[in-house]
Amino acid sequence: MNSKGQRRFRLPASYGGLIRYFEDYKSKIELKPDHVIFFTVLLILVVLFLHFYG
């Protein structure tokens, strides 16, 4: 414990510079799988349209 009585979390030495990511991180942008599929199909259609008519 440090001087303020708080516990410090220490990683084992075997981690050797690896970054520790926390599971409680929440992204500012969240997409549903349906939206990703929709935008992917839309992008494919736009590319095909531009290929044939552009």
Residue pairs with C-beta under 8 A, 6 or more apart in sequence:
1 7
1 8
2 8
11 20
